[in-house]
Amino acid sequence: MKNFKIKIIVLISLIFLTACSTMQTTIKYEKKENVVWKQIEDPTIVLELEAGDIIVKEKTLNPIGMFGHAAIMKNDMIIVDYPKFGNKSYTIDVEYWLEKGRDILVLRYKDMNDEFKKRLIKNMEKYFGKDYKISFDKLNTDGFYCSQYIWYVYYVTAQEMGFELDLDSDGGNFVFPYDLINSPYLEIIN
């Protein structure tokens, strides 16, 4: 039991020490400056959302939200989310998923077409239902965390269509929600 506790403490320490999205690694893309976050107020009418849109929630001071959070739209109303440790992915209506007082950015893939969207939705379904899991390998599909799931379904969809697509703007071992914001393949639509 003592060894298990030590392993957990070491794992958590590694996550906090290596996973800080404000730490610079090799910069692959130009950072997007002066982004405008969409404020969430009741009642919520966000935007005209589409399948494949990515919603990034701003960072919070609590440990669960310190890196931000991201989820992907399955259609114009339903979000696919990998929420936190101990949970599997789930789907939810976007208006229930949004939090009052926590601003968002909506990102859209610039080169989306009908074929890519169809395959992306199919891959979202294929990799849906796995446990929340943090891995040092973005290609590990044993489980996912929020932004890794999004990165992976886009990555594998592009592979199927014969091209490379890496939405991770800093190319590190982890892909964090804020790494998606700076991707040159995504545009902010809010």
Backbone as JSON Lines, residues from 0, in Angstrom:
{"i":0,"aa":"M","n":[0.83,-1.2,0.0],"ca":[0.0,0.0,0.0],"c":[0.87,1.26,0.0]}
{"i":1,"aa":"K","n":[1.97,1.21,0.77],"ca":[2.85,2.37,0.84],"c":[3.48,2.65,-0.52]}
{"i":2,"aa":"N","n":[3.92,1.58,-1.23],"ca":[4.51,1.75,-2.56],"c":[3.49,2.32,-3.54]}
{"i":3,"aa":"F","n":[2.23,1.91,-3.41],"ca":[1.19,2.44,-4.28],"c":[1.02,3.94,-4.07]}
{"i":4,"aa":"K","n":[1.0,4.38,-2.83],"ca":[0.86,5.8,-2.53],"c":[2.06,6.6,-3.08]}
{"i":5,"aa":"I","n":[3.25,6.03,-2.94],"ca":[4.45,6.7,-3.46],"c":[4.36,6.82,-4.98]}
{"i":6,"aa":"K","n":[3.91,5.75,-5.66],"ca":[3.77,5.79,-7.12],"c":[2.76,6.86,-7.54]}
{"i":7,"aa":"I","n":[1.67,6.94,-6.82],"ca":[0.65,7.95,-7.14],"c":[1.22,9.36,-6.96]}
{"i":8,"aa":"I","n":[1.94,9.59,-5.87],"ca":[2.53,10.91,-5.61],"c":[3.55,11.26,-6.69]}
{"i":9,"aa":"V","n":[4.37,10.3,-7.09],"ca":[5.36,10.52,-8.14],"c":[4.66,10.83,-9.46]}
{"i":10,"aa":"L","n":[3.61,10.07,-9.79],"ca":[2.87,10.3,-11.03],"c":[2.24,11.68,-11.05]}
{"i":11,"aa":"I","n":[1.6,12.06,-9.98],"ca":[0.98,13.39,-9.91],"c":[2.05,14.47,-10.01]}
{"i":12,"aa":"S","n":[3.17,14.28,-9.35],"ca":[4.26,15.26,-9.41],"c":[4.78,15.4,-10.84]}
{"i":13,"aa":"L","n":[4.94,14.27,-11.53],"ca":[5.4,14.32,-12.92],"c":[4.42,15.05,-13.81]}
{"i":14,"aa":"I","n":[3.15,14.81,-13.59],"ca":[2.14,15.5,-14.4],"c":[2.23,17.0,-14.18]}
{"i":15,"aa":"F","n":[2.3,17.43,-12.93],"ca":[2.36,18.86,-12.65],"c":[3.67,19.48,-13.13]}
{"i":16,"aa":"L","n":[4.76,18.76,-13.04],"ca":[6.05,19.32,-13.43],"c":[6.27,19.33,-14.94]}
{"i":17,"aa":"T","n":[5.71,18.33,-15.64],"ca":[5.97,18.24,-17.07],"c":[4.82,18.71,-17.93]}
{"i":18,"aa":"A","n":[3.66,18.89,-17.36],"ca":[2.48,19.15,-18.17],"c":[2.04,20.6,-18.18]}
{"i":19,"aa":"C","n":[2.81,21.48,-17.71],"ca":[2.4,22.88,-17.66],"c":[2.34,23.44,-19.07]}
{"i":20,"aa":"S","n":[1.16,23.85,-19.49],"ca":[1.01,24.33,-20.86],"c":[1.65,25.69,-21.09]}
{"i":21,"aa":"T","n":[2.13,26.35,-20.05],"ca":[2.8,27.63,-20.25],"c":[4.29,27.45,-20.46]}
{"i":22,"aa":"M","n":[4.8,26.22,-20.25],"ca":[6.22,25.97,-20.48],"c":[6.46,25.85,-21.97]}
{"i":23,"aa":"Q","n":[7.49,26.5,-22.46],"ca":[7.79,26.46,-23.89],"c":[8.58,25.2,-24.23]}
{"i":24,"aa":"T","n":[8.15,24.52,-25.25],"ca":[8.92,23.44,-25.85],"c":[9.27,23.95,-27.25]}
{"i":25,"aa":"T","n":[9.6,23.08,-28.13],"ca":[9.92,23.51,-29.48],"c":[8.68,24.13,-30.11]}
{"i":26,"aa":"I","n":[8.78,25.37,-30.51],"ca":[7.64,26.06,-31.1],"c":[7.56,25.7,-32.57]}
{"i":27,"aa":"K","n":[6.43,25.14,-32.97],"ca":[6.22,24.76,-34.35],"c":[5.43,25.82,-35.11]}
{"i":28,"aa":"Y","n":[4.6,26.58,-34.37],"ca":[3.7,27.51,-35.04],"c":[3.71,28.85,-34.33]}
{"i":29,"aa":"E","n":[3.22,29.84,-35.03],"ca":[3.12,31.18,-34.46],"c":[1.97,31.23,-33.45]}
{"i":30,"aa":"K","n":[2.23,31.82,-32.31],"ca":[1.22,31.92,-31.26],"c":[0.17,32.94,-31.66]}
{"i":31,"aa":"K","n":[-1.1,32.6,-31.44],"ca":[-2.19,33.53,-31.73],"c":[-2.33,34.48,-30.55]}
{"i":32,"aa":"E","n":[-2.22,35.74,-30.81],"ca":[-2.28,36.77,-29.77],"c":[-3.66,37.39,-29.72]}
{"i":33,"aa":"N","n":[-3.98,37.98,-28.59],"ca":[-5.2,38.78,-28.41],"c":[-6.47,38.03,-28.81]}
{"i":34,"aa":"V","n":[-6.6,36.78,-28.38],"ca":[-7.83,36.05,-28.66],"c":[-8.95,36.6,-27.78]}
{"i":35,"aa":"V","n":[-10.17,36.54,-28.27],"ca":[-11.31,37.03,-27.52],"c":[-12.15,35.84,-27.08]}
{"i":36,"aa":"W","n":[-12.25,35.65,-25.79],"ca":[-13.0,34.53,-25.22],"c":[-14.49,34.86,-25.24]}
{"i":37,"aa":"K","n":[-15.32,33.88,-25.53],"ca":[-16.78,34.03,-25.52],"c":[-17.25,33.89,-24.08]}
{"i":38,"aa":"Q","n":[-17.95,34.9,-23.57],"ca":[-18.45,34.86,-22.21],"c":[-19.73,34.04,-22.16]}
{"i":39,"aa":"I","n":[-19.86,33.23,-21.12],"ca":[-21.02,32.38,-20.95],"c":[-21.94,33.0,-19.9]}
{"i":40,"aa":"E","n":[-23.16,33.28,-20.3],"ca":[-24.16,33.84,-19.41],"c":[-25.46,33.09,-19.65]}
{"i":41,"aa":"D","n":[-26.38,33.12,-18.7],"ca":[-27.69,32.48,-18.86],"c":[-28.64,33.44,-19.55]}
{"i":42,"aa":"P","n":[-29.55,33.02,-20.41],"ca":[-29.52,31.75,-21.14],"c":[-28.42,31.76,-22.19]}
{"i":43,"aa":"T","n":[-27.97,30.57,-22.58],"ca":[-26.81,30.48,-23.46],"c":[-27.23,30.13,-24.88]}
{"i":44,"aa":"I","n":[-26.86,30.98,-25.79],"ca":[-26.91,30.66,-27.21],"c":[-25.5,30.98,-27.69]}
{"i":45,"aa":"V","n":[-24.72,29.96,-27.95],"ca":[-23.3,30.15,-28.21],"c":[-23.06,30.61,-29.63]}
{"i":46,"aa":"L","n":[-23.16,29.74,-30.55],"ca":[-22.89,30.0,-31.96],"c":[-23.56,28.89,-32.76]}
{"i":47,"aa":"E","n":[-23.49,29.02,-34.05],"ca":[-23.93,27.91,-34.88],"c":[-22.78,26.92,-34.93]}
{"i":48,"aa":"L","n":[-22.91,25.86,-34.16],"ca":[-21.84,24.87,-34.05],"c":[-22.04,23.76,-35.07]}
{"i":49,"aa":"E","n":[-20.93,23.11,-35.42],"ca":[-20.95,22.02,-36.39],"c":[-20.18,20.84,-35.84]}
{"i":50,"aa":"A","n":[-20.44,19.68,-36.39],"ca":[-19.66,18.49,-36.04],"c":[-18.19,18.78,-36.29]}
{"i":51,"aa":"G","n":[-17.35,18.42,-35.34],"ca":[-15.91,18.63,-35.46],"c":[-15.42,19.9,-34.8]}
{"i":52,"aa":"D","n":[-16.33,20.83,-34.47],"ca":[-15.91,22.04,-33.76],"c":[-15.35,21.65,-32.39]}
{"i":53,"aa":"I","n":[-14.34,22.36,-31.98],"ca":[-13.67,22.11,-30.7],"c":[-13.98,23.28,-29.78]}
{"i":54,"aa":"I","n":[-14.44,22.98,-28.58],"ca":[-14.68,24.03,-27.6],"c":[-13.64,23.9,-26.5]}
{"i":55,"aa":"V","n":[-12.92,25.01,-26.27],"ca":[-11.89,25.04,-25.23],"c":[-12.39,25.96,-24.12]}
{"i":56,"aa":"K","n":[-12.42,25.41,-22.9],"ca":[-12.77,26.22,-21.73],"c":[-11.5,26.84,-21.17]}
{"i":57,"aa":"E","n":[-11.63,28.07,-20.68],"ca":[-10.46,28.76,-20.13],"c":[-9.93,28.03,-18.9]}
{"i":58,"aa":"K","n":[-8.69,28.31,-18.55],"ca":[-8.05,27.74,-17.37],"c":[-8.73,28.27,-16.11]}
{"i":59,"aa":"T","n":[-8.69,27.45,-15.06],"ca":[-9.19,27.88,-13.76],"c":[-8.1,27.67,-12.72]}
{"i":60,"aa":"L","n":[-8.31,28.2,-11.53],"ca":[-7.32,28.07,-10.47],"c":[-7.34,26.72,-9.79]}
{"i":61,"aa":"N","n":[-8.41,25.95,-9.93],"ca":[-8.43,24.64,-9.28],"c":[-7.6,23.63,-10.06]}
{"i":62,"aa":"P","n":[-7.07,22.61,-9.4],"ca":[-6.18,21.65,-10.07],"c":[-6.8,20.94,-11.26]}
{"i":63,"aa":"I","n":[-8.1,20.71,-11.24],"ca":[-8.74,20.01,-12.35],"c":[-8.78,20.88,-13.6]}
{"i":64,"aa":"G","n":[-8.93,22.19,-13.44],"ca":[-9.05,23.07,-14.59],"c":[-7.83,23.91,-14.9]}
{"i":65,"aa":"M","n":[-6.69,23.58,-14.28],"ca":[-5.51,24.43,-14.42],"c":[-4.9,24.43,-15.82]}
{"i":66,"aa":"F","n":[-5.26,23.45,-16.66],"ca":[-4.76,23.41,-18.03],"c":[-5.85,23.77,-19.04]}
{"i":67,"aa":"G","n":[-7.02,24.15,-18.54],"ca":[-8.15,24.37,-19.41],"c":[-8.85,23.04,-19.64]}
{"i":68,"aa":"H","n":[-9.8,23.04,-20.54],"ca":[-10.53,21.8,-20.87],"c":[-11.02,21.91,-22.3]}
{"i":69,"aa":"A","n":[-11.14,20.79,-22.98],"ca":[-11.6,20.8,-24.36],"c":[-12.53,19.63,-24.62]}
{"i":70,"aa":"A","n":[-13.46,19.85,-25.51],"ca":[-14.37,18.79,-25.96],"c":[-14.67,19.05,-27.43]}
{"i":71,"aa":"I","n":[-15.27,18.06,-28.08],"ca":[-15.52,18.14,-29.52],"c":[-17.0,17.93,-29.8]}
{"i":72,"aa":"M","n":[-17.5,18.67,-30.76],"ca":[-18.9,18.56,-31.15],"c":[-19.11,17.34,-32.05]}
{"i":73,"aa":"K","n":[-20.08,16.49,-31.65],"ca":[-20.45,15.34,-32.47],"c":[-21.41,15.76,-33.58]}
{"i":74,"aa":"N","n":[-22.25,16.73,-33.27],"ca":[-23.14,17.36,-34.24],"c":[-23.35,18.8,-33.79]}
{"i":75,"aa":"D","n":[-24.41,19.43,-34.17],"ca":[-24.59,20.84,-33.83],"c":[-25.02,21.09,-32.39]}
{"i":76,"aa":"M","n":[-25.38,20.03,-31.63],"ca":[-25.85,20.21,-30.25],"c":[-25.16,19.3,-29.23]}
{"i":77,"aa":"I","n":[-24.56,18.22,-29.66],"ca":[-24.03,17.21,-28.74],"c":[-22.51,17.25,-28.71]}
{"i":78,"aa":"I","n":[-21.98,17.26,-27.48],"ca":[-20.53,17.29,-27.24],"c":[-20.07,15.89,-26.82]}
{"i":79,"aa":"V","n":[-18.89,15.5,-27.27],"ca":[-18.2,14.31,-26.76],"c":[-17.11,14.82,-25.83]}
{"i":80,"aa":"D","n":[-17.11,14.31,-24.6],"ca":[-16.2,14.82,-23.57],"c":[-15.51,13.69,-22.84]}
{"i":81,"aa":"Y","n":[-14.22,13.88,-22.56],"ca":[-13.44,13.05,-21.64],"c":[-13.19,13.94,-20.44]}
{"i":82,"aa":"P","n":[-13.99,13.81,-19.37],"ca":[-14.01,14.83,-18.32],"c":[-12.87,14.8,-17.31]}
{"i":83,"aa":"K","n":[-12.59,13.65,-16.69],"ca":[-11.59,13.62,-15.61],"c":[-11.31,12.18,-15.2]}
{"i":84,"aa":"F","n":[-10.28,12.02,-14.36],"ca":[-9.92,10.7,-13.85],"c":[-11.15,10.02,-13.26]}
{"i":85,"aa":"G","n":[-11.24,8.71,-13.48],"ca":[-12.34,7.94,-12.92],"c":[-13.58,7.94,-13.78]}
{"i":86,"aa":"N","n":[-13.56,8.64,-14.89],"ca":[-14.73,8.7,-15.76],"c":[-14.37,8.24,-17.16]}
{"i":87,"aa":"K","n":[-15.37,7.71,-17.84],"ca":[-15.24,7.41,-19.26],"c":[-15.77,8.6,-20.03]}
{"i":88,"aa":"S","n":[-15.63,8.54,-21.33],"ca":[-16.19,9.6,-22.16],"c":[-17.71,9.55,-22.07]}
{"i":89,"aa":"Y","n":[-18.32,10.66,-22.36],"ca":[-19.77,10.73,-22.39],"c":[-20.19,11.79,-23.4]}
{"i":90,"aa":"T","n":[-21.46,11.78,-23.75],"ca":[-22.0,12.82,-24.61],"c":[-23.0,13.62,-23.8]}
{"i":91,"aa":"I","n":[-23.13,14.91,-24.14],"ca":[-24.03,15.79,-23.42],"c":[-24.43,16.94,-24.33]}
{"i":92,"aa":"D","n":[-25.59,17.49,-24.09],"ca":[-26.03,18.69,-24.81],"c":[-25.08,19.83,-24.47]}
{"i":93,"aa":"V","n":[-24.67,20.58,-25.47],"ca":[-23.67,21.63,-25.28],"c":[-24.11,22.66,-24.24]}
{"i":94,"aa":"E","n":[-25.39,22.99,-24.17],"ca":[-25.83,24.0,-23.22],"c":[-25.71,23.54,-21.78]}
{"i":95,"aa":"Y","n":[-25.81,22.23,-21.53],"ca":[-25.61,21.71,-20.18],"c":[-24.13,21.62,-19.83]}
{"i":96,"aa":"W","n":[-23.3,21.48,-20.85],"ca":[-21.85,21.33,-20.65],"c":[-21.17,22.65,-20.3]}
{"i":97,"aa":"L","n":[-21.69,23.73,-20.85],"ca":[-21.1,25.05,-20.6],"c":[-21.3,25.46,-19.15]}
{"i":98,"aa":"E","n":[-20.37,26.24,-18.63],"ca":[-20.45,26.69,-17.24],"c":[-20.55,28.21,-17.2]}
{"i":99,"aa":"K","n":[-21.51,28.71,-16.45],"ca":[-21.62,30.15,-16.29],"c":[-20.34,30.66,-15.63]}
{"i":100,"aa":"G","n":[-19.79,31.73,-16.18],"ca":[-18.59,32.32,-15.61],"c":[-17.29,31.72,-16.11]}
{"i":101,"aa":"R","n":[-17.35,30.69,-16.94],"ca":[-16.12,30.11,-17.51],"c":[-16.16,30.31,-19.02]}
{"i":102,"aa":"D","n":[-15.33,31.19,-19.51],"ca":[-15.35,31.57,-20.92],"c":[-14.81,30.46,-21.81]}
{"i":103,"aa":"I","n":[-15.17,30.54,-23.08],"ca":[-14.8,29.51,-24.06],"c":[-14.24,30.13,-25.33]}
{"i":104,"aa":"L","n":[-13.54,29.3,-26.07],"ca":[-13.18,29.58,-27.46],"c":[-13.73,28.42,-28.29]}
{"i":105,"aa":"V","n":[-14.26,28.74,-29.46],"ca":[-14.72,27.7,-30.38],"c":[-13.74,27.69,-31.55]}
{"i":106,"aa":"L","n":[-13.18,26.52,-31.82],"ca":[-12.2,26.34,-32.88],"c":[-12.8,25.47,-33.98]}
{"i":107,"aa":"R","n":[-12.5,25.8,-35.22],"ca":[-13.01,25.01,-36.35],"c":[-11.85,24.69,-37.29]}
{"i":108,"aa":"Y","n":[-11.82,23.46,-37.75],"ca":[-10.81,23.02,-38.72],"c":[-11.03,23.77,-40.03]}
{"i":109,"aa":"K","n":[-9.99,24.45,-40.5],"ca":[-10.09,25.31,-41.68],"c":[-10.42,24.56,-42.97]}
{"i":110,"aa":"D","n":[-9.95,23.32,-43.09],"ca":[-10.12,22.57,-44.34],"c":[-11.2,21.49,-44.24]}
{"i":111,"aa":"M","n":[-12.18,21.69,-43.37],"ca":[-13.25,20.71,-43.19],"c":[-14.05,20.59,-44.48]}
{"i":112,"aa":"N","n":[-14.3,19.35,-44.88],"ca":[-15.2,19.08,-46.0],"c":[-16.09,17.91,-45.59]}
{"i":113,"aa":"D","n":[-17.06,17.57,-46.41],"ca":[-18.04,16.54,-46.05],"c":[-17.39,15.18,-45.79]}
{"i":114,"aa":"E","n":[-16.43,14.79,-46.63],"ca":[-15.77,13.49,-46.45],"c":[-14.98,13.44,-45.15]}
{"i":115,"aa":"F","n":[-14.21,14.5,-44.87],"ca":[-13.44,14.53,-43.63],"c":[-14.38,14.49,-42.43]}
{"i":116,"aa":"K","n":[-15.45,15.27,-42.47],"ca":[-16.4,15.32,-41.35],"c":[-17.04,13.95,-41.12]}
{"i":117,"aa":"K","n":[-17.43,13.27,-42.19],"ca":[-18.04,11.94,-42.08],"c":[-17.07,10.95,-41.41]}
{"i":118,"aa":"R","n":[-15.83,10.96,-41.85],"ca":[-14.83,10.06,-41.28],"c":[-14.48,10.45,-39.84]}
{"i":119,"aa":"L","n":[-14.44,11.76,-39.56],"ca":[-14.14,12.24,-38.21],"c":[-15.21,11.75,-37.23]}
{"i":120,"aa":"I","n":[-16.47,11.87,-37.59],"ca":[-17.57,11.41,-36.73],"c":[-17.47,9.9,-36.51]}
{"i":121,"aa":"K","n":[-17.14,9.18,-37.56],"ca":[-16.98,7.72,-37.45],"c":[-15.85,7.39,-36.46]}
{"i":122,"aa":"N","n":[-14.73,8.12,-36.54],"ca":[-13.62,7.89,-35.62],"c":[-13.95,8.34,-34.2]}
{"i":123,"aa":"M","n":[-14.74,9.39,-34.06],"ca":[-15.18,9.8,-32.72],"c":[-15.97,8.66,-32.08]}
{"i":124,"aa":"E","n":[-16.82,8.01,-32.84],"ca":[-17.6,6.88,-32.33],"c":[-16.71,5.68,-32.05]}
{"i":125,"aa":"K","n":[-15.75,5.43,-32.91],"ca":[-14.85,4.28,-32.76],"c":[-14.04,4.36,-31.47]}
{"i":126,"aa":"Y","n":[-13.56,5.55,-31.12],"ca":[-12.71,5.7,-29.94],"c":[-13.46,6.22,-28.71]}
{"i":127,"aa":"F","n":[-14.77,6.29,-28.81],"ca":[-15.62,6.73,-27.71],"c":[-15.77,5.62,-26.68]}
{"i":128,"aa":"G","n":[-15.9,6.0,-25.41],"ca":[-16.22,5.03,-24.36],"c":[-15.03,4.49,-23.6]}
{"i":129,"aa":"K","n":[-13.84,4.95,-23.91],"ca":[-12.66,4.5,-23.18],"c":[-12.51,5.29,-21.89]}
{"i":130,"aa":"D","n":[-11.71,4.75,-20.99],"ca":[-11.47,5.44,-19.73],"c":[-10.6,6.67,-19.93]}
{"i":131,"aa":"Y","n":[-10.74,7.62,-19.02],"ca":[-9.85,8.78,-18.98],"c":[-8.49,8.26,-18.54]}
{"i":132,"aa":"K","n":[-7.47,8.56,-19.32],"ca":[-6.14,8.07,-19.02],"c":[-5.11,9.05,-19.58]}
{"i":133,"aa":"I","n":[-4.1,9.34,-18.79],"ca":[-3.0,10.19,-19.25],"c":[-1.82,9.3,-19.6]}
{"i":134,"aa":"S","n":[-1.3,9.48,-20.8],"ca":[-0.18,8.68,-21.29],"c":[0.89,9.64,-21.82]}
{"i":135,"aa":"F","n":[2.13,9.2,-21.77],"ca":[3.23,9.98,-22.32],"c":[3.32,9.84,-23.84]}
{"i":136,"aa":"D","n":[2.43,9.05,-24.42],"ca":[2.41,8.82,-25.86],"c":[1.04,9.23,-26.41]}
{"i":137,"aa":"K","n":[1.01,10.29,-27.2],"ca":[-0.26,10.78,-27.75],"c":[-0.95,9.75,-28.63]}
{"i":138,"aa":"L","n":[-0.2,8.79,-29.16],"ca":[-0.78,7.78,-30.04],"c":[-1.36,6.58,-29.28]}
{"i":139,"aa":"N","n":[-1.21,6.55,-27.97],"ca":[-1.75,5.46,-27.16],"c":[-3.27,5.58,-27.11]}
{"i":140,"aa":"T","n":[-3.96,4.52,-27.54],"ca":[-5.42,4.55,-27.58],"c":[-6.07,3.67,-26.5]}
{"i":141,"aa":"D","n":[-5.31,3.31,-25.48],"ca":[-5.89,2.53,-24.37],"c":[-6.89,3.36,-23.58]}
{"i":142,"aa":"G","n":[-6.74,4.65,-23.6],"ca":[-7.62,5.6,-22.94],"c":[-7.19,6.98,-23.39]}
{"i":143,"aa":"F","n":[-7.98,7.98,-23.06],"ca":[-7.69,9.33,-23.52],"c":[-7.94,10.35,-22.42]}
{"i":144,"aa":"Y","n":[-7.3,11.51,-22.55],"ca":[-7.7,12.7,-21.8],"c":[-8.32,13.65,-22.83]}
{"i":145,"aa":"C","n":[-8.95,14.71,-22.37],"ca":[-9.82,15.52,-23.23],"c":[-9.17,15.95,-24.55]}
{"i":146,"aa":"S","n":[-8.06,16.64,-24.49],"ca":[-7.46,17.19,-25.71],"c":[-6.73,16.13,-26.52]}
{"i":147,"aa":"Q","n":[-6.26,15.07,-25.88],"ca":[-5.62,13.98,-26.63],"c":[-6.64,13.29,-27.53]}
{"i":148,"aa":"Y","n":[-7.85,13.07,-27.0],"ca":[-8.91,12.44,-27.79],"c":[-9.19,13.26,-29.05]}
{"i":149,"aa":"I","n":[-9.32,14.56,-28.88],"ca":[-9.59,15.44,-30.02],"c":[-8.43,15.38,-31.01]}
{"i":150,"aa":"W","n":[-7.21,15.53,-30.49],"ca":[-6.03,15.47,-31.34],"c":[-6.01,14.16,-32.11]}
{"i":151,"aa":"Y","n":[-6.26,13.05,-31.41],"ca":[-6.14,11.73,-32.04],"c":[-7.19,11.51,-33.12]}
{"i":152,"aa":"V","n":[-8.45,11.87,-32.87],"ca":[-9.47,11.6,-33.9],"c":[-9.21,12.44,-35.15]}
{"i":153,"aa":"Y","n":[-8.69,13.64,-34.99],"ca":[-8.29,14.42,-36.16],"c":[-7.08,13.78,-36.84]}
{"i":154,"aa":"Y","n":[-6.1,13.39,-36.07],"ca":[-4.87,12.78,-36.6],"c":[-5.19,11.52,-37.4]}
{"i":155,"aa":"V","n":[-5.97,10.61,-36.81],"ca":[-6.25,9.33,-37.47],"c":[-7.16,9.53,-38.68]}
{"i":156,"aa":"T","n":[-8.05,10.49,-38.64],"ca":[-8.9,10.78,-39.79],"c":[-8.06,11.25,-40.97]}
{"i":157,"aa":"A","n":[-7.13,12.15,-40.71],"ca":[-6.24,12.62,-41.78],"c":[-5.4,11.47,-42.33]}
{"i":158,"aa":"Q","n":[-4.89,10.6,-41.45],"ca":[-4.11,9.44,-41.89],"c":[-4.92,8.58,-42.85]}
{"i":159,"aa":"E","n":[-6.18,8.33,-42.5],"ca":[-7.05,7.52,-43.36],"c":[-7.23,8.16,-44.74]}
{"i":160,"aa":"M","n":[-7.19,9.49,-44.77],"ca":[-7.4,10.2,-46.04],"c":[-6.09,10.48,-46.77]}
{"i":161,"aa":"G","n":[-4.96,10.01,-46.2],"ca":[-3.68,10.08,-46.9],"c":[-2.86,11.33,-46.67]}
{"i":162,"aa":"F","n":[-3.09,12.05,-45.59],"ca":[-2.25,13.21,-45.3],"c":[-1.99,13.32,-43.81]}
{"i":163,"aa":"E","n":[-1.0,14.14,-43.48],"ca":[-0.6,14.37,-42.09],"c":[-1.34,15.57,-41.53]}
{"i":164,"aa":"L","n":[-1.78,15.47,-40.27],"ca":[-2.44,16.58,-39.6],"c":[-2.09,16.49,-38.12]}
{"i":165,"aa":"D","n":[-1.42,17.5,-37.62],"ca":[-1.02,17.56,-36.21],"c":[-1.55,18.88,-35.63]}
{"i":166,"aa":"L","n":[-2.62,18.79,-34.86],"ca":[-3.23,19.98,-34.27],"c":[-2.48,20.5,-33.04]}
{"i":167,"aa":"D","n":[-1.47,19.75,-32.57],"ca":[-0.7,20.14,-31.39],"c":[0.31,21.21,-31.78]}
{"i":168,"aa":"S","n":[0.09,22.43,-31.33],"ca":[0.92,23.55,-31.79],"c":[2.35,23.52,-31.28]}
{"i":169,"aa":"D","n":[2.62,22.81,-30.16],"ca":[4.01,22.78,-29.69],"c":[4.69,21.43,-29.88]}
{"i":170,"aa":"G","n":[3.97,20.44,-30.36],"ca":[4.57,19.15,-30.69],"c":[5.14,18.37,-29.52]}
{"i":171,"aa":"G","n":[4.72,18.66,-28.3],"ca":[5.24,17.97,-27.12],"c":[4.65,16.57,-26.95]}
{"i":172,"aa":"N","n":[5.03,15.91,-25.85],"ca":[4.52,14.57,-25.55],"c":[3.04,14.6,-25.2]}
{"i":173,"aa":"F","n":[2.58,15.71,-24.7],"ca":[1.18,15.89,-24.34],"c":[0.59,16.96,-25.25]}
{"i":174,"aa":"V","n":[-0.7,16.86,-25.5],"ca":[-1.4,17.94,-26.19],"c":[-2.44,18.47,-25.21]}
{"i":175,"aa":"F","n":[-2.3,19.75,-24.88],"ca":[-3.19,20.39,-23.93],"c":[-4.23,21.23,-24.66]}
{"i":176,"aa":"P","n":[-5.33,21.54,-23.99],"ca":[-6.36,22.35,-24.64],"c":[-5.81,23.64,-25.26]}
{"i":177,"aa":"Y","n":[-4.92,24.32,-24.56],"ca":[-4.39,25.58,-25.1],"c":[-3.44,25.35,-26.28]}
{"i":178,"aa":"D","n":[-2.89,24.16,-26.43],"ca":[-2.07,23.85,-27.6],"c":[-2.93,23.86,-28.87]}
{"i":179,"aa":"L","n":[-4.2,23.51,-28.73],"ca":[-5.1,23.51,-29.89],"c":[-5.38,24.93,-30.37]}
{"i":180,"aa":"I","n":[-5.43,25.87,-29.45],"ca":[-5.75,27.26,-29.79],"c":[-4.75,27.82,-30.82]}
{"i":181,"aa":"N","n":[-3.5,27.47,-30.68],"ca":[-2.44,28.03,-31.55],"c":[-2.18,27.22,-32.81]}
{"i":182,"aa":"S","n":[-2.97,26.18,-33.03],"ca":[-2.77,25.38,-34.24],"c":[-3.11,26.21,-35.49]}
{"i":183,"aa":"P","n":[-2.23,26.17,-36.49],"ca":[-2.52,26.91,-37.72],"c":[-3.65,26.28,-38.55]}
{"i":184,"aa":"Y","n":[-4.06,25.05,-38.19],"ca":[-5.12,24.36,-38.91],"c":[-6.51,24.7,-38.37]}
{"i":185,"aa":"L","n":[-6.55,25.38,-37.24],"ca":[-7.82,25.71,-36.61],"c":[-8.01,27.21,-36.58]}
{"i":186,"aa":"E","n":[-9.24,27.64,-36.8],"ca":[-9.55,29.06,-36.69],"c":[-10.51,29.27,-35.53]}
{"i":187,"aa":"I","n":[-10.39,30.41,-34.88],"ca":[-11.3,30.76,-33.79],"c":[-12.53,31.37,-34.43]}
{"i":188,"aa":"I","n":[-13.71,30.83,-34.11],"ca":[-14.92,31.3,-34.79],"c":[-15.85,32.1,-33.88]}
{"i":189,"aa":"N","n":[-15.49,32.33,-32.63],"ca":[-16.41,33.1,-31.78],"c":[-16.03,34.53,-31.71]}
